[in-house]
């Protein structure tokens, strides 16, 4: 008597485990996003309920209003400028530390300790760090100004928070100091995924550390670098807590980012929800376009070329096999 063994499918458990995420995503992400997009086409202001606002006769009226606002233009410029000011040193230092920690020629003692130390700023919430730096650079009395006065560098200290350039530099530094450790960890994990045989072959061929880093490590980190660049771009263009908690977007809108602009439109006494929603969707489009451009510029051209050649070879093989079948039938 034969027994028939039935295959056991575990796929249903995967769907069950994904239900909490799907439900949370639908409630806390997808629904607010769609609702925000809808508000941008309405006359919603204040804290009235949904029944008290209506769709506008000209659907893009609010979007045009936001794009024409000088403060919104300034916020976009500030956001891009502060992101560039913090990302360039962030990725540079992260790459240098990655090369240091993953060096095959120089073994460093206590790597784990240094990794933890460098990553620690990322554990602290950005708002806490911003408030801390605000206290450090406070005027007329603060640790930094006390140091300047005690050392004789300045007689009466310096009001960093009241000047545009120092404030921008401090906000960019906080963003850099908070995230360079996280970027370093991501890059190190990418390097550890590269086959050691490649490095051994390069070492046998006499390549030095600099050549190995730029000709082996960097090319093999293209995907990880793309991930880092896109996530940093998204995070940078959504920067809110640091400029808000450090100086509330001041002085004179010097650190007014788009997220701070949106907050002020929606909640800081204005309650202009439709304008804040329109600004949010404009930034969503800008981030999507920038991300698409980055994906296009950093695409693997060699792999695309290989894929095209494989497809071409498959088509030729199919044509040849079809031609052989037709000849056999004749």
Buried (B, 14 or more C-beta within 10 A) or exposed (E): EEEEEEEEEEEEEEEEEEEEEEEEEEEEEEEEEEEBBBBBBBBBBEEEEEEEBEEBEEEEBBBEBBBEBEEBEBBBBBBBBBBEBBBEBBBEBBBEBBBBBBEEEEEEEEEEEBBEEBBEBBEEEBBEBBBBBBEBBBBEEBEBBEEBBEEEEEEEBBBBBBBBEBBBBBBBBBBBBBBBBBBBBBBBEBBEEBEEEEBEEBBEEEBEBEEBBEEBBBEBBBEBBBBBBBBBBEBBBBBBBBBBBBBBBBBEBBBBBBBBBBBBBBEEEEBBBBBBBBBBBBBBEBBEEBBEEBEEEBEEEEEEEEEEEEEEEEEEEEEEEEEEEEEEEE
